[in-house]
């Protein structure tokens, strides 16, 4: 009895259904419920950058609406804070703020964003592959499995916003469709995608704009007059991003600089750190800069590398034709590789090329190694599309690639599951501080973030994040916050005058070990107004009876 092929509609439903089910299973298997849906009053403390992001979102959700829309007035008053400068994922924070009356006390969406990103990643991969003209079920299953297992995607511990690699798949899918047949609707979708990605993270937005820039470049190199219309569409995307940056308060931001400190190592794509099969060959991420290789981690995965090798052997001419047909994309990806490698190019443990200081505008991209992510995504989709075209064995080969990629990523999945499952106890006295914060109108903490020395031998930065995490549960207006970027000059250390000022009515002043001596020596009535709370001092104005 002859086996009939599935109908196109059924294959579409099954492809997206599998991708959605895969994403849901991975979310539930990887992230505990209390990580995805946090509440105030918990017995464990948020850690590291994830704590910073959660603090920013909690303060934003609890604050009144203002202008610019991302402004938080109750952090760093009187100027306030733009939550984009603390990686607060505005795309999610804005609807959560609109729905805050329905949310549990102290809710934030940082854990939820991991769930959203992991759910959408395989679905976006299927949509992207279909943009390349491959609509069959087996290749769709392959790309869903492989995209969910890309090591650079999984390895975003603590950087929730940057888990949004699905934005790159959507942008690549838009490129593939626009390079085939432009329409006003597709370009409008591209504008929305670019703006939405900005509200996830500016790094991802820069990558999305680069992928969309490949449309006019490819059409121009094909000799297609449609490149002019594509250039107009790209300008609309850039204009939408620029207008959003202006309206939402992004412009004028700067950071610590250091372009190249966290760059792509040339061996990173083939360096099998956290590979299930080959991981035993290496003991750590590869790094030549002395800053560690985590930000530049770009192991492609065993399945993808095997697929690239198979395509180069089995369909070399077809691969070359694909490169020629998408020459603009190839040039954009080459530019991203150069940007990722930076002006100090590392290969293995050595810097093999030092071009000297980079232009000042590049200093915004301290973690330049991230710019290799679109290259990995494009290699994945292109390789599966190429292999799937092989007569008879193509879909099977693509499926094997996906399965190998998925299996090889198990150590990375186990590592992020372990990270999300950690329940670190508070090192500060959380119950006592919660009681004090419940009675306070504002909290002032010393030393403030700019005044914590490096190296932080006393651990005051970690204490700051814990106290701010507790304050954010209400949230109580706070005088300090760790931020990745700021407007104007870098925040300066000027604690001395503020510590020496009298306590204001309703103020809770928290003194960390690094400021204890200064507070006891210069703060009025410190001996009577301050009492120990663990290794902190909690100071309040004494009201005469």
N, C-alpha and C positions, 0 to 999 in steps of 0.2 A: 504494500500500500504506500503510495507516494505521500511524502510529508510536505504539506503546503507551508510556504513562508508566512510569517505573521503579517497582518495588515499594518500599514504605516501608523495608523492611529493607535492600534494596540501596542506596537513597539514604543511609541512615544509615551503612552501611559505607563507601561512597564518600566521604561528607562527612568523616568522621573520618579515613579513610585519606589523603585529600588534605591535611588539616590537619597530620597527623603527618608526612607526607612533606615538606610545605613547611617545617615547623619543622626537620626534620633537614637539609634542603638548606641552609637559612639558617645553621644552626650550623656546618656544615662549610665553607661559603663565607666565613663572617665571622671565625671564630676559629681560629687555628693550633692544631695538636694539642698543641704544647708549652705553649700558653696554657691549654688545657682540662685537661691532665694534667701538671702541673709536677713536677719532682723536685729534690732538693737538688744542690748542686754546679754549678749553671748558670753560664755566663759572662756573664750579663746581670743587671741589678739591678731588682727591683720598684720601682715609683715611686708616690709620692703616697699617697692614701687606700687604693688597692689594696694597697700594701705593708703598711699598718697592719692591714688585714683578714687578709692572709695570715699575718702574724706572729702575730696572736691565734689563728688556727686552728691553726697549727703547734704553738704552745706548748700549746694545749688538747689536741690529739690526742696529743702526746707526754707529757702529765702523767698522773699517777695519777687514778683516779676519786675524787671528793670530794663534799662537800655545802656549798652548793647545787650542783646538777649542772653548772652552767656555770662553776664556780669554777676558776681557774687559779692554783695555789699558787706556780709557779715564775716568775711575772711580778709585779713590785712586791711582793716579800716584805717583811715577814711577812704583810701583809693579803691579798695576792693580787689578782687581777683577775677580774671577770665578763666573759666574752668578748662578751656582748651589748652592753657599753659600748664595744666596739671594732668593732662591726658584724661580728662573727664568724659570722653566720648559724647560730645554734644548731640549726635544723631539719636542716641538712646536717652540721654538725660533730658532733652526737651519734652518728649512725650511722657516720660515718667513724672516730670514736674507737673504737667497738665493733669495727670491722673493721681496726684499725690494723696488726694482725699480717699482713694481706694486702696492705698498701699499700707502695709504694716509699718509701725513706727521704726524709724531708722533704716528703712529699706534703701538699698542702692543697687544699681544694675551692672556692676563690674563682673560678678560671676555670671549673671544672666547673659552678658555679651559673649562670654566664651561659649555658652550653649547656642546662642544665635549663630555665631560664626561657624561652629562645628556642624550645625544643622544645615546651613546653606552651602558650605564648601562643596560637597559632592554634587548638589543640585546645580550650582553655578558651573561646575566642570562639565556636566552633561550639556547644559545650554551652550557653553563655549564650543565644545566638540561639534555640536550640530551646526554651528556657524561655519565650521570647516567643511560642511557638506556630508559629514558622517552621521547617519541617523539610525544605524542598526543597533540592536539591543546589546550584543556582546561587547562591542567597543564602548558603548555607553557604560556598561557595568565596569569595564576596565578603567575608564577614566575616573569614574566615581570612586572606586577603590584606591586608585593611585593618588588622586588629588587629596583625599582625606588622609593620606599617609606621607605627604611631602614633609620631610624632616624640618625644613625651615618654617613651615606652618605650625607643626606641632610644638616646636621648641620655643614658643613665645611665653615662657613662664613669667608671670608678673607683669607683662606688657599686654593687657587685655585689648586695647585698641588695635594694636598691631597684629592681632590674630585675624583681622579682617581681610585675609588673602582672597576671599571670594570676590572682593572688589576688583582685583586684578584679573580674575577669570571673566567677570562680567565685562570689563574694559576690553580684554582680548577678544571676547565674543562679539562685541560691538565693532571692533576693528575688522574682524573677518566678514561681517555682514556689510559694513559700509564700503569695504574695499571691493566687494562684489556688486553691490547695487545701493547707491545712496538714496535716502529719502529724508524729508523734513522731519518725519516722525522719529526716525532712528537718531538723527542728530539732536532732536529735543530730548530723547532718552539719554543720549551721551552727556548733554549738559546737566541733566538731573543726576546722572551717575557721578560726574566729576564733583558737583557741589556736595552731594551726599557723602562722598568719600572724604572730602575736606573735613566734614563734620565728624568723621571717624578719626582721621589723623592726617596731618599735612604731608608726612612722608608718603603715605599711600596715595594721596591726591596728586603729588608730583609724579608718581609712577603711572597713575591712570592717564594723566595728561600726556605723558611720554608715549604711551601705547596709542592714544588717539592721534597724536602727531604723526604716527606711522601711516595713517590713512592718506593724507595728501602726499606724503613722501613716496609711498608705494605707487599711487596713481600717476604721479609725475614721472617716476622712473619707468612706468609702463608706457608712457606717451599718451596717457588718457587725459583729455581736457577737463575731465571731472575734478581734477586736482584743485582747480580754482574754487569750485563749490565746497570741496572738502576743507580747503584752507579757511573759508568763511565759517564753516561749521566748527573747526578747531578754535577759531577766534571767539566764537560764541561760547565754547566751553571754557576757554581761558577767561573770558569776560565774566561769565557766571561765577567762576571761582574767585576772581578778583573782587567782584562786587560783594560777594558773601564775606570775603576776608575784611573788606572795608566796613560793611554793615555790622558784622559780628565781632569786631574788635581784634582781629588777628594782626593787622598791620602795625609795624613798628616793633614787633617782638624780636628779641635776640636771646641767645644762650651763651654758654661758656665757650663755644667754639671748639676747635680741636679736630678739624676735618682730617681724616686719615687715622685717627686714634683707634677707631673700630672699623677697620676696612675689610674688604674681601681679600683673603689670602688666595693666591692663584691655585693652590692645591685644595682649597676647601671643597669645591664641588665633587672631588673624587676622594676626599679624606673621610673614611667610613666611621667616624665617631657616632656612637649609638646605633650602629648597624647590628641587627641580630645575627647576620651571617659573618660579616667581616670586622665587626667592632673590636674583636680581640687583637687585631693587628695594630691598633693605635690606643694610646692611653688617655688622650685628652683631645680637645679641639686644637687645630693647628693655628699658630700665631707667630708673627714675626715682629710685632710692634711693642710687646711688653704689656699690653692692655688686656690680654685675654682674647680668646677667639670666639666668644659666645655671640656677639653682635654680628660677626662676619661668618657665622656658621651657615654653610650652604651645601652640605652633603646632599647630593641629588637623589640618593636612594639606589639600592641595588637593581630594582626592577627597571627604573628609568635608564640607568647607565647601560644595563644589558640591552634594553630596547634601542638606545641610540646606536650601540655597536651592531645590533642585528640589522637596523635600517641602513647603516652605512655599508654593510656587506650585501644585503639582499636587494635593496632598492637604491643604490647610490645615484643613478641618473634621475630617478624620481625625486630624491632628496635635493639634488641640485636644481631641478626644475622648480621645486617648491621655493627654494631660496631665491631664485631669480624672480619668480612671480610675486614674492613678498619681500623684495629687496629693501623697500623702505622700512619695513618692520625689522629686517636683519640689521640695518644700519642703526636704528634706534636701540636695539638690544645690544649691539656692540658699544654704542655710547654709554649705555647703562653699566656695562661691564667695566669700562674705563673709569666711570664715575665711582663705581663701587670699589675698585682697586685703589683709588686715590693717587696722590702724588708721591706717596712712599709705598712702592709696590713690594709686597712680601710674597715669597714662595717658600713654603716650608717654614723653617725657623729663621730665615735670613731675609733682610731687605735687599732686593736685587736691583732696585732702581729708585733713586731719590731725586725728584725733580725740583726740590726746594719748596719754599712757601707757596701755598695755593692762593688763588684770587680770593679776596675777602668775602665775596658773596657765597662761596662754597663752605665757609665756616659754619653756616646754618646746618650743614649736614654732617654732624659729628660722627654718626653711626652710618657711614657711607656703605658699609657692607650690605645693608638692607636692599640696596638698589639692584642686587642680583636676583631678587625674588621674581620679577617679571620674566627674567631669562629662564629660570627653572620652570615656570608655568608654561611658557611658550614651547620649551623643549618637550614637556610632557604632552601637551595637546598635539603638537606637530608629529611627534614620534608615534603616538597611537593612531593618528590619522593616516600616516604613511604605512605602518604595518598592516592596518586593517584593510588596505587596498590590495594586498597580495591575494592572488586567486586561491580559493579553498582554505588555505591555512591562515590567512590574514586575521580574521576575527579571533581565532584561537590564540594566535601569537599575542595579539593585543590583550586578551583576557589573562594569559600567563603573565604578561608584564604587570598588569594590575595586581594580580594575586601575589607575585613575588614582592612587589613594592609594599603592599599592605603587610605581608608577613615580616619583611625586613624592618619595618618601623615599630615593631612591638616594644623594644627597649625605650623608645621615645614616648610611646603611649603610656608605658608603665611609669616613666619618670614624671610626666605631667599629672598622672593620676595620684602619684605619691605626693607631689607638691600640693595639689588641690585638697588632699586629705589630711595634711598636717594640721594639728590642733595645738598651736604654740600657746602655752599659758601666759597670762599677763605678767610682765615683770614689775609693773606698777600695781598699786593696791586699787584695782578696778572698783570694787564695791564702795570703798570710802570716797574715791574720786567721783563716782556717779552721784553719791549723796551730796557732795559739795557742789558739783556742777548743776544739780537740780535747783539749788538755791541761788545760783549766780546769774547776774545779768550779762557778764562778759568775763572772759578768761584771758589773762596776760601771762605768757610763759617765757621764762628766761633760763638759759640764753636763747635768743631767737635763732632762726635757721642761719642767717649770715654770720652769727657769732660762734657757732659750733666749730671748733678748730679741726683741721685735718693734719694728721690722723685724729679721729675721734676716740681717744683712749678711754674716755669715761662712759661712752655709749649714750651720750645725750641725744643724738639724732634718733636712735631707736625709741628712746623715752618720749621725745617730742611726738613721733608718729602715734605712739600709744595714747598719750594724753589727748591729742587731737582726734583720734578715733573715738574716744569716749565723749569728747565735747561735741563731735559731729552727730552723735546719736540724737541730740535734741533739735537743732544744733545751737550751741552757745557761741556768740561772736568771739573770735580769737585773733590775737595780734600777730601771729606768725604762721608760715606755711612753707613747706619745701616745694619749689616749683622748678620745672625744666626750662621755662623761658619767662621773660619779663619784658616790660616796655620801659624804654629809657635806660638809665644807668643800672648797672648791677646793684641789687640791694646791698647796702653797706651795714657794717656792724656799728650800731650806735646805742647799745643797751645801757651804757653807764647812766645817762641822764634819766632814762625811763625807770631803771631800777631804783634810782635815788628819789623818784617822785613819790609823794604820799599816795596811799591807797585811795581809790575812788569808791564812792558808795556802790555797792553791788558788784565790785570787782573781786574776782578770785585770782590771786597771783600765785602761779606755780613756779617754784624755784627748783631747777634741776641741779645736780651736783656741780656742774661747771660754773654756776653763778652763785652758789651758796655763800662763799666768802664775801663777794661783792654785796650781796643783799644784806647780810648780817652787819656789814660795816657801814653801809650808806643808806639803807632804806629806813625811813622814819618808823619808829615803834616796831621794828622787826622782832625784837625780843618778846613782845607781848602779842603781836598780831599773827605771828607765824607759828605753826605747829607741824611736827613731822608727820608725813604720810608715807611710810616706807622710807626710801632714801630720798624722797622729795620733801620740800617745804610747801605747805599750803598757807597762804596769808590772806586774811580778810580784815576789813576795817572793823574795828571794835566800836560798837555804838554804845555810848554811856547810858546807863539805866537811870 
